[in-house]
Amino acid sequence: MRGMLRAGVAIGSLLALGAASGPNVDVVIRGGTIYTGADTPPITGDVEIAGDRIVYVGPGRGTRAGQVVEAKGQIVAPGFIDAHTHPDSYIRSDDPKVRLNLPWLAQGVSTIVIGVDGYGTPDVGDDARKLEASGIGTNVVPFVGFGGIRQRVLGKADRTPTPAELAEEKRLAAKAMCEGAYGLSAGLFYPPQSFAKTDEVAAVAAEVGKRGGMYDSHQRDESNYNIGLIASTKEAIEIGRRAGAPVHFAHLKALGVDLHGKAPDLIRTIEEARAAGQEVTADQYPWLASGSSVDASLVPAWAVDGGYQAMIKRFDTPATMAKIKAEMRENLRRRGGAESLLLISQGQPWTGKTLAQMAATWKLDPIDAAIRILRVANANGTDPAGSGVASFNMAERDVDLIMKQPWVVTSSDGSNGHPRQYATFPKLYQDYVVKRPVITLAQFIRRSSGATADMYRIKDRGYLKPGAFADVVVFDPVGYAPRADYIRPREPSAGVSALFVNGKLALKDGAVTGAAAGRALLRPRPVNCGQ
């Protein structure tokens, strides 16, 4: 990369006792190239930390400190903010070390957005207190989920709520906002959320809008499964307009072979809303394969009405099964065929194989192989957690174009079995900044820190400036790189020399320190919440 800095110190000798004169602080990060998270050029100098706050950013001034990070030749930036994550197996683990959240820490991520795709609990306050009390390694920013609300009121049924049920959905959304949620997330592609009509979603989202929250949308269709990508995009924008809430598109993409090359139409639709004065933003991950499951990728939504056990019963009804198979076959075509679905759930006979390979192994048609996987994965009567897939269904030219938009920030959509959980931020850096300059280093850092904090209204995060919370990453511009891939998805990333979370050293030379310094970042109590 032209003009790229080179690390000037051995990472193993990163920390040392300070011996300079001047004021006393807890930590000085000395001599690094500092990107503050703002849209400004980098500077060379020091970052000083006292307690959990940054107290100084600028030229070195000889400050005494208990810890000195010698950062010459390294990049110093705000701890990264991941705009869309699925971290439950880590932050909710019974193992305190696992709760430190190494997959994200090793990428330089200090804050993660949770409760996405409509799955966030309505009990935001209780959940936040439990997470923080348990000891977590990263900060969490909670959303309440439309799916979490709807299932509590309606279960998994495909029907319209009664007026009393809709009132209860709205009450739960208001309660969650008053407990500190940042907004309402929805995953209208996924049953039973997909059973909700636009009016229902907009009515619930309005409770969020009147309290200053965001509508975060895994939209109803990122491809041409039901209403189509552009109609789905317009629906989400309409929900936000009616709710009086900013709209944020999760993991924005044009998915499937029929949609390749459609990113300009997608971007134009969003730009038109922005030009009309609506606040519309998005996040994106730098992978050509999305993460999903066999059922979500292939089984029609109507066949999952009532849950997965109901789906299996439909499999056992010949006439219904024939209809399901016909729709699955068309969905597989949309996804690019059986060779495009890599089975990634760990500990299964099919782990690391494509659906085409398993069909050949079992001497089955690919659709029959998919059904066999769903039956086996569902054998214990629960959702088919063993049916995860990486679905290679995006075009690089679309990913590039979306990434260049100034209203797009970084997310991993990190979920178990997909390497994006461990490697998104360094992959974005290596592939789209260093190897192919789709965006600049400054843009990468801003869209992974300050811009994200601004979009989500995360107070005092995302910037290196006096008074901000001391979430700070130091990384080697040469060695910062992904190690996880689709076959080995759980390899921690390399190149982060130090990561501070709330002023505590959480990661040193790629290894956790044991400091569970993360916090639940509840939003300040908004208006319209009573006493």
Solvent accessible surface area in square Angstrom, and as a share of the most:
residue,aa,sasa,rsa
1,M,87,0.39
2,R,239,0.87
3,G,74,0.71
4,M,39,0.18
5,L,62,0.31
6,R,173,0.63
7,A,38,0.29
8,G,55,0.53
9,V,45,0.26
10,A,69,0.54
11,I,51,0.26
12,G,64,0.61
13,S,71,0.46
14,L,0,0.00
15,L,44,0.22
16,A,53,0.41
17,L,152,0.76
18,G,21,0.20
19,A,96,0.75
20,A,26,0.20
21,S,83,0.53
22,G,43,0.41
23,P,72,0.46
24,N,117,0.60
25,V,21,0.12
26,D,73,0.38
27,V,5,0.03
28,V,1,0.01
29,I,1,0.00
30,R,69,0.25
31,G,23,0.22
32,G,0,0.00
33,T,18,0.11
34,I,1,0.00
35,Y,24,0.09
36,T,30,0.18
37,G,1,0.01
38,A,37,0.29
39,D,126,0.65
40,T,76,0.44
41,P,111,0.70
42,P,54,0.34
43,I,76,0.38
44,T,98,0.57
45,G,5,0.05
46,D,8,0.04
47,V,0,0.00
48,E,0,0.00
49,I,0,0.00
50,A,38,0.30
51,G,49,0.47
52,D,39,0.20
53,R,82,0.30
54,I,1,0.00
55,V,59,0.34
56,Y,43,0.16
57,V,29,0.17
58,G,3,0.03
59,P,99,0.62
60,G,53,0.51
61,R,112,0.41
62,G,33,0.32
63,T,4,0.02
64,R,115,0.42
65,A,12,0.09
66,G,43,0.41
67,Q,63,0.28
68,V,2,0.01
69,V,0,0.00
70,E,57,0.26
71,A,0,0.00
72,K,143,0.60
73,G,16,0.15
74,Q,0,0.00
75,I,0,0.00
76,V,1,0.00
77,A,0,0.00
78,P,1,0.01
79,G,2,0.02
80,F,0,0.00
81,I,1,0.01
82,D,0,0.00
83,A,0,0.00
84,H,0,0.00
85,T,1,0.01
86,H,51,0.23
87,P,3,0.02
88,D,77,0.40
89,S,55,0.36
90,Y,14,0.05
91,I,1,0.00
92,R,103,0.37
93,S,24,0.15
94,D,143,0.74
95,D,66,0.34
96,P,87,0.55
97,K,139,0.59
98,V,52,0.30
99,R,33,0.12
100,L,11,0.05
101,N,0,0.00
102,L,54,0.27
103,P,1,0.01
104,W,0,0.00
105,L,1,0.00
106,A,1,0.01
107,Q,0,0.00
108,G,0,0.00
109,V,0,0.00
110,S,1,0.00
111,T,1,0.01
112,I,0,0.00
113,V,0,0.00
114,I,7,0.04
115,G,18,0.18
116,V,3,0.02
117,D,6,0.03
118,G,0,0.00
119,Y,116,0.44
120,G,4,0.04
121,T,45,0.26
122,P,5,0.03
123,D,42,0.22
124,V,4,0.02
125,G,1,0.01
126,D,72,0.38
127,D,24,0.13
128,A,5,0.04
129,R,145,0.53
130,K,144,0.61
131,L,6,0.03
132,E,81,0.36
133,A,93,0.72
134,S,46,0.29
135,G,19,0.18
136,I,0,0.00
137,G,0,0.00
138,T,0,0.00
139,N,0,0.00
140,V,1,0.01
141,V,0,0.00
142,P,10,0.07
143,F,3,0.01
144,V,0,0.00
145,G,0,0.00
146,F,0,0.00
147,G,1,0.01
148,G,19,0.18
149,I,0,0.00
150,R,1,0.00
151,Q,63,0.28
152,R,127,0.46
153,V,32,0.19
154,L,13,0.07
155,G,31,0.29
156,K,73,0.31
157,A,34,0.26
158,D,72,0.37
159,R,103,0.38
160,T,92,0.53
161,P,14,0.09
162,T,63,0.37
163,P,120,0.76
164,A,78,0.61
165,E,36,0.16
166,L,46,0.23
167,A,56,0.44
168,E,61,0.28
169,E,0,0.00
170,K,66,0.28
171,R,125,0.46
172,L,4,0.02
173,A,0,0.00
174,A,14,0.11
175,K,62,0.26
176,A,0,0.00
177,M,1,0.00
178,C,24,0.14
179,E,54,0.24
180,G,1,0.01
181,A,0,0.00
182,Y,9,0.03
183,G,0,0.00
184,L,0,0.00
185,S,0,0.00
186,A,0,0.00
187,G,0,0.00
188,L,3,0.01
189,F,33,0.14
190,Y,39,0.15
191,P,38,0.24
192,P,10,0.06
193,Q,3,0.01
194,S,24,0.16
195,F,17,0.07
196,A,1,0.01
197,K,131,0.56
198,T,36,0.21
199,D,90,0.47
200,E,9,0.04
201,V,0,0.00
202,A,5,0.04
203,A,26,0.20
204,V,0,0.00
205,A,1,0.00
206,A,29,0.22
207,E,18,0.08
208,V,0,0.00
209,G,12,0.11
210,K,101,0.43
211,R,26,0.10
212,G,42,0.40
213,G,1,0.01
214,M,9,0.04
215,Y,1,0.00
216,D,1,0.00
217,S,1,0.01
218,H,12,0.05
219,Q,3,0.02
220,R,26,0.10
221,D,0,0.00
222,E,15,0.07
223,S,1,0.01
224,N,47,0.24
225,Y,40,0.15
226,N,85,0.43
227,I,80,0.41
228,G,16,0.16
229,L,4,0.02
230,I,54,0.28
231,A,47,0.37
232,S,0,0.00
233,T,0,0.00
234,K,113,0.48
235,E,21,0.10
236,A,3,0.02
237,I,18,0.09
238,E,57,0.26
239,I,0,0.00
240,G,1,0.01
241,R,143,0.52
242,R,104,0.38
243,A,8,0.06
244,G,60,0.57
245,A,7,0.05
246,P,22,0.14
247,V,0,0.00
248,H,0,0.00
249,F,0,0.00
250,A,2,0.02
251,H,4,0.02
252,L,4,0.02
253,K,9,0.04
254,A,2,0.01
255,L,9,0.04
256,G,1,0.01
257,V,65,0.38
258,D,54,0.28
259,L,18,0.09
260,H,60,0.27
261,G,30,0.28
262,K,85,0.36
263,A,0,0.00
264,P,56,0.35
265,D,49,0.25
266,L,0,0.00
267,I,17,0.08
268,R,126,0.46
269,T,14,0.08
270,I,0,0.00
271,E,67,0.30
272,E,104,0.47
273,A,12,0.09
274,R,83,0.30
275,A,94,0.73
276,A,91,0.71
277,G,68,0.66
278,Q,37,0.17
279,E,68,0.31
280,V,0,0.00
281,T,12,0.07
282,A,0,0.00
283,D,0,0.00
284,Q,12,0.05
285,Y,8,0.03
286,P,1,0.00
287,W,10,0.03
288,L,63,0.32
289,A,0,0.00
290,S,6,0.04
291,G,19,0.18
292,S,28,0.18
293,S,24,0.16
294,V,1,0.00
295,D,7,0.04
296,A,19,0.15
297,S,1,0.00
298,L,0,0.00
299,V,10,0.06
300,P,10,0.06
301,A,40,0.31
302,W,81,0.29
303,A,0,0.00
304,V,14,0.08
305,D,36,0.19
306,G,45,0.44
307,G,6,0.06
308,Y,47,0.18
309,Q,111,0.49
310,A,26,0.20
311,M,0,0.00
312,I,30,0.15
313,K,146,0.62
314,R,59,0.22
315,F,7,0.03
316,D,89,0.46
317,T,65,0.38
318,P,112,0.71
319,A,82,0.64
320,T,36,0.21
321,M,19,0.09
322,A,65,0.50
323,K,115,0.49
324,I,0,0.00
325,K,56,0.24
326,A,64,0.50
327,E,60,0.27
328,M,0,0.00
329,R,114,0.42
330,E,65,0.29
331,N,10,0.05
332,L,15,0.07
333,R,110,0.40
334,R,38,0.14
335,R,7,0.03
336,G,36,0.34
337,G,18,0.18
338,A,7,0.05
339,E,123,0.55
340,S,14,0.09
341,L,0,0.00
342,L,15,0.08
343,L,0,0.00
344,I,6,0.03
345,S,15,0.10
346,Q,91,0.40
347,G,80,0.77
348,Q,55,0.24
349,P,101,0.63
350,W,2,0.01
351,T,45,0.26
352,G,24,0.24
353,K,87,0.37
354,T,27,0.16
355,L,1,0.00
356,A,25,0.20
357,Q,93,0.41
358,M,7,0.03
359,A,5,0.04
360,A,75,0.58
361,T,90,0.52
362,W,49,0.17
363,K,181,0.77
364,L,65,0.32
365,D,56,0.29
366,P,39,0.25
367,I,0,0.00
368,D,47,0.24
369,A,0,0.00
370,A,0,0.00
371,I,13,0.07
372,R,106,0.39
373,I,0,0.00
374,L,0,0.00
375,R,91,0.33
376,V,76,0.44
377,A,15,0.12
378,N,11,0.05
379,A,87,0.67
380,N,115,0.59
381,G,30,0.29
382,T,75,0.44
383,D,73,0.38
384,P,8,0.05
385,A,93,0.72
386,G,7,0.07
387,S,0,0.00
388,G,14,0.13
389,V,0,0.00
390,A,0,0.00
391,S,0,0.00
392,F,84,0.35
393,N,2,0.01
394,M,20,0.09
395,A,10,0.08
396,E,80,0.36
397,R,153,0.56
398,D,4,0.02
399,V,6,0.03
400,D,21,0.11
401,L,62,0.31
402,I,2,0.01
403,M,8,0.04
404,K,107,0.45
405,Q,23,0.10
406,P,98,0.62
407,W,7,0.02
408,V,4,0.02
409,V,4,0.02
410,T,4,0.03
411,S,0,0.00
412,S,0,0.00
413,D,11,0.05
414,G,0,0.00
415,S,28,0.18
416,N,84,0.43
417,G,4,0.04
418,H,1,0.00
419,P,0,0.00
420,R,5,0.02
421,Q,2,0.01
422,Y,12,0.05
423,A,0,0.00
424,T,0,0.00
425,F,0,0.00
426,P,0,0.00
427,K,39,0.16
428,L,8,0.04
429,Y,0,0.00
430,Q,22,0.10
431,D,37,0.19
432,Y,8,0.03
433,V,3,0.02
434,V,36,0.21
435,K,140,0.60
436,R,85,0.31
437,P,113,0.71
438,V,21,0.12
439,I,7,0.04
440,T,76,0.44
441,L,15,0.07
442,A,44,0.34
443,Q,69,0.31
444,F,0,0.00
445,I,1,0.01
446,R,60,0.22
447,R,23,0.08
448,S,0,0.00
449,S,0,0.00
450,G,0,0.00
451,A,13,0.10
452,T,0,0.00
453,A,3,0.02
454,D,72,0.37
455,M,19,0.08
456,Y,6,0.02
457,R,105,0.38
458,I,9,0.04
459,K,139,0.59
460,D,44,0.23
461,R,9,0.03
462,G,6,0.05
463,Y,37,0.14
464,L,3,0.02
465,K,98,0.42
466,P,85,0.53
467,G,41,0.39
468,A,1,0.00
469,F,33,0.14
470,A,0,0.00
471,D,7,0.04
472,V,0,0.00
473,V,0,0.00
474,V,0,0.00
475,F,0,0.00
476,D,16,0.08
477,P,3,0.02
478,V,69,0.40
479,G,28,0.27
480,Y,0,0.00
481,A,27,0.21
482,P,42,0.26
483,R,133,0.48
484,A,9,0.07
485,D,49,0.26
486,Y,46,0.17
487,I,116,0.59
488,R,145,0.53
489,P,8,0.05
490,R,120,0.44
491,E,67,0.30
492,P,31,0.19
493,S,4,0.03
494,A,32,0.25
495,G,14,0.14
496,V,3,0.02
497,S,0,0.00
498,A,0,0.00
499,L,0,0.00
500,F,0,0.00
501,V,0,0.00
502,N,5,0.03
503,G,10,0.10
504,K,127,0.54
505,L,24,0.12
506,A,1,0.01
507,L,0,0.00
508,K,63,0.27
509,D,55,0.28
510,G,26,0.25
511,A,60,0.46
512,V,34,0.19
513,T,64,0.37
514,G,50,0.48
515,A,31,0.24
516,A,49,0.38
517,A,14,0.11
518,G,6,0.06
519,R,79,0.29
520,A,16,0.12
521,L,20,0.10
522,L,66,0.33
523,R,39,0.14
524,P,88,0.56
525,R,137,0.50
526,P,26,0.16
527,V,109,0.63
528,N,84,0.43
529,C,20,0.12
530,G,66,0.63
531,Q,213,0.95
